[in-house]
Amino acid sequence: MKALLLDAKWDPRPSYKVSDWEKKTGKAVEGFNVWRNPELKITEVPNPKPGPGEVLIKIHACGVCGSDMHFYETDDENYILYPGLTKFPAILGHEFSGEIIEIGPGPESEGFKVGDRVTVEEMVWCGYCRPCRDGYPNHCTNLEELGFTVDGAMAEYIVVPIKLCWSIDSIFERYADEKLAWDVAATTEPTCVAYNTIFERAGGFRPGAYVAIYGAGAIGLAAIQLCKAAGAAKVFSFEISPQRRELAKVVGADHVFNPLEVSPSEVIMELTKSEGTDLSVEAAGAPDKTIPEMEKTIAINGKVAQVGRAAVRVPMYLETFQVRRGSLFGAQGHSGHAIFPSVIRMAGAGLIDNSKIITARFPLDQAVEAIGQSVKREDGKIIIHP
């Protein structure tokens, strides 16, 4: 089958101490400190075969994520920009939808059948380590990640554990156009990341709250919709890309600004009559620039949630958090806590509509070009079709 394969050289920076675990597993905990000279190419690889508890899925749609872009872009020394868990070579792609065409043996196969339409969690949690047993699958000690440490979905087929699959029938009931339904279903994963950030990690907010979303990529655009659906009175969006600012308006942001042209804290305090925000979400991956602005707008009992990935340290004035009774939450992943079924239900009910954020489509043969386009940071969601 055809697939988009990423390979890179294991070449840790002199300043980075490689752990014994990293040496043993071949995984880098901080990818940007280890992987150098990335090479992306469409190639032929063997068709995967499902084992016990696994399913073979025919891919219908796969989204391009900011992390894929951070594999494509490099720093001055040609190290990848993605800061997280990685192991190469691997087929990229982790936001996808497809059809089950074969089921491996074992009792785990119960509940799904050949022909079922599904989307899939990207976090391959083990289920038996202490974090998993404590109910924190996104922090699994033995975590694998589709498209990061094991083969992903920018391919014609993928094999995944059936425990990660979720039916998307309700999305097909919402969208009469079958191709569009597949595309929308492929946006479930980033929307679940936003849902985990807002409701599971940060604990949500009362209807009528003021919310600020920094960054209007796919996660930021999903966050805008989720917050409006949950009853936010005002949602502020800050984004430097004019194309993405327009998308923020389309999906329901009440006030949209270019943070290079205004002071986010000043406009928020003006428009909230100095009350500030009940929740601020960092989805821009630029916390060194956004967190200082968020500090100035924390309402009493306000919250800040970090989901954008950035390998930078951030200056914080903790006195503000103490005086304002503020909280800071880190968010990773999307698994557990009924997140996937909740997001799929919301899409099926029309409470969120990710068809509005799909701005480009490419065939699999042009997957490298698709990721190259994402570097412009103008699109909402780019979809690749095998």
N, C-alpha and C positions, 0 to 999 in steps of 0.2 A: 504494500500500500504506500501511498504518498504521505509524507509528513514533513513538518517544519522542525528541523533538528538544530539545537544549539549546542555547540561545543566550545570549550574555553580551556585555557592552560591553568593548571593548579600552580600558582606562583605567589605564595604569601608575601605581603610587604615585609621588609626587614623589621618594621616596628610592631608587627602583629605576632603574638605568641599563639601558635597552633596548639590546641589542646590534644590530649591523648585520645579523647572521644572523636575529634575531627580526623585525626590520623587513622583511627580504626575504621570509621564509617565512610570516609571519603566525602563527608558533608562539611560544608563551611557554615558556621553559625552566622558569620558576618561576611556575606558574599563579596561585598565591595573591597574587602581587605585581602581576598584570596584569588579570585578568578580574573584572569587577564587574557587579552586578545580574543574576545568572543567572535565566533563565526556562525552565522545563520545561513542555512541552506535548505531548499526543498530536496528531499532525497527519498529513495525507495527503502523501506524497512519491512521486515516480515510481519505478516498479519498476526495480531495477538490472539491468544487462546485463553478462554476463561477457565480458572481452576475452581476448586470447592469454594462456595460462598461468593463467587464472582459472576459478573455478567459481561457480555460483549455488546457494545453499543455502537450503532452506526451514527456518526456525527452528522447533524443537520445544520448546526450553526455554532460558531465559537467566537466570543468577543475578544478584542484586543484590550489588554489591561495596561495600566501605568507601569506595572512591574515588567511586562514584556518590553515596554519602551526603555526601562532602565537596564535591561539586558543588552539592548541595541546601542544605547548611548554609553560612552566611556569617558573617563577623566583624562587628564593630560598624560598619564602613564599607561593608558589603555586598559585600566581596570573597569569592570562593570560598575554601574551606579547602584544597583539593587543591594540594600544593606542586610537582607535577611538570609534565612536558611536556604541552601542551594547545593545541588550536586549535578555535575554534568559529565558526559553528554545526556541530554534529555529532550524529548519532544515538548515544545511549549504549548500553552493553552490550558486554561482552567475555568473559563466561564462558558458553559456550553449546554446544549440540549441535543437529544438524540433518541433513537429507537432501540430498544432491547431486541437483539436478533439471535442471541444464544445465551443460555443460562448454564452455569457450571453446576456440578453435583453438590449435594449437601443440604441440610435443613435450612440454611440461611436463605435459600432461594424462595422460600414460601412467601407469598404476598405479591410477587411479580410474575409476569408471564411474557413470553415472546410477543412482540408487537406493542408492548407498553411504551408510552412516551414519557421521558423522564428528563430531569435535570439532576445535577450531581454536586455534592459537597466537594470542595477542593482539599479540605483538611482530612487526611487519612489518619484518623485517630485509632489507637490500638484497642482501647476499651478495657485494658487490664492494668495499666500503670496507675500510680497513686492519683495524679491529676484527673485522669479519666474516671476512675472509681469515685472520686470526690465530686464529679459533675462538671469538670472543666476540660472538655475535649479539645478546646482550642489551644490548650497548653500541655498537650500530651507529651510525655517524656520521649516516646518513640515515634514522634510525628514524622510522617511523610507528606509531601505536598505535590498534587498533580501539576505538572508543568514546571516544578521547581526542583524536586529531588527524584521524582519518577515521571515516566512518560505521561504527557498531557493530551489535549484534544485538538490541536491544530494538525489534524490527520483525518483519514477516512474512518478509522475505527479506534476504539479505546476499550481496555478492560479495566473495570473498577470493582471494588467490593460492593456487593448489593446493598449493604447497610448504609451506603452513602446516597442511594437513589431516592428521588421523590417524584411522584406522579405530577404531571403538568396538565392533566385533562381540563382543569378549570380554566386555564389560560386559553386552550383551544375553544372552549365554550364562549369565551369573551370575544375572540378575534375570528371573524369569518374567513379571512385570508390565511390559509394554512402556512404559507411561507413566512408571513409576518408573525404568526403565533410561535413558530420555531425561533425566530429572531428575538422576540420578546422574552421567551422562556430562557434564552441564553443570557439575559441580563439579570437573572435571579440572583446569581452569586454576589455581584457587587452590591446589589440592593440589600442582601442579607448582611453584608459587612456593615452597611450603614445602619441597618436595624439593630444589629448587635451593639454598635457604638452608642446609639441613642437610647434604646429601651432596656437592653440587658446590662450593659456596663454602666452607663450614666444614670440608669433608673428612670428615664423618661422625664416628663414634666406634666403639670396640670394643664388642662385645656385653657386657653387664654394666655399662655406664656409668650414671651418674646425670645426668639431664637436667631442666632447668627451662624451662618454656614460659610466658612472660609474655603474657597476652592469650588469650582463648578465643573469638575470632571464627572465621571460616571457616579462615583460615590457621593460627591456633593450634590449632584442633581437628584439622586435617589433620596438623599437626606432631606432635601427641600420638600419632596412629595410626601415622604413619611411624616414630617413634622406638620405639614398642612392637614394631612389626613387625621393626625392625632389631635388637631384642634389648636395649633399655635395661632395666636392672634396676629402676630407679625413675624415674618421670616425675612431676615436680611441676608443677601448673598454678596460676597466679595470675590471678584474674579478679574484677572488682567486680560484675558482673551475676549475680544468683542463678540466673537461667535458664541462662546460659551455663556457670556452674559445674556445674550438673546435667548439661549436655551433655558437659562434660569428663570427668565420671565415667562417663557412658554409653560414650564412645569409648575408655576405658581408662586415664585418668590414675590413678596410684596414690595421690596426695595432692593435694587441691584446697583452695585457701584464698582468702579475700577479703583482698587486700593492704591494705585499709583497716582490717582488724581484727587483722592479725598483721604482724610484721616478716618479710618473705620470707627475708632472710638468716639470721635467728635460727632459724626453723623448719627451713630446709634444713640448716644446720650441726648442729642437734640430730638430725635424722633420718638424716643421713649420718655421724654420729659424728665431725663436724668435718672430714670429707674434702672436702666441697664438691661442686660440679657439674663434670662433664667438658664439658658444653655447656649454655649458656643462650641461649635464643632470644627476641629482643625482637619480639613480634608485636602489641604493644598500641598502638604509635604514641605511646608516652609515655616516650621514652628518658631524659628529664631526671629521671624518677622511678625508672625500672627499672634503668638502668645502674649507679647507685651501689649498689644492692642486689646486682647481679650481681658487682660488683668484690669484694664481701665473701665471695663463695662460690666464687671461681675455684679449682678443684683444680689441683694441679701439672700443667702442660701443658693446662690447661683453655681453653675457647674461648667467645667471645661472638659471636653472629651477629645483625646488625641487619637486619630486613626490614620492620617497621612504618614507615610514612611519617609524619614529623613535621618541621615547619620550625622546629626549635629547636636551640640549641647545648647541649652536654652537658658538665658538668664531669667530668673523669676524672683519677684519680690513677694516672699511668702507672707509678709505682714498683711498684704491685701487679702489673701485667702483667709487669714485668721480674723481680721476685722469684719470681713463681709460674710463670714461663715461659708466660704467657698470650698469647692471640691474639684480635684483634678483626676480624671480617669483615663487610663490607657486601654485601648481596644485592639484586639487582634482576632481575626478569623470570623466565623459565621456559624459554627456548628453548635448543636445542642439547643436547649431552652426553647424548643418549638419554633425556632427562627425560620427555617426553610418553609414549613407548611404555612406559617403565618404570612410570609411574604407572597407565597403562591396564591393564598386565599385573597389577599389584598389586590393582587393583579387581576385575578379572576372576577373580583367584585367591582373592578374599575376604580378603586380608591387610589391606585397609582397606575400610570400609563407610560411605560418605558418605550412604547413605539415612538414617542415624541423626541426621544434623545438619540435614536439611531440615525446617524448622519452619513455613513458610508458603508459600502459592501464590496468585498473583494473575493475572487475565487481563491482556493487554496494555493494554486500555482503562483499567485501574486501576494502571498502572505508576508514576504519580506518587505515588499512595497507598502503593504498595509501598516506594518509596524513603523516603517519609515515615515509614513504620513502622520502617525500618532505623535511623532516627535514635535510636530508643529504646534501641538496642544490647542487645536482649534475644534476638534470633533467632540461630540458627546460620547457616542459609542460606535466603534467600527466593528463590523461583523464579517467574519470569514466563513465562506461556504465551501465545503469539500466538493 
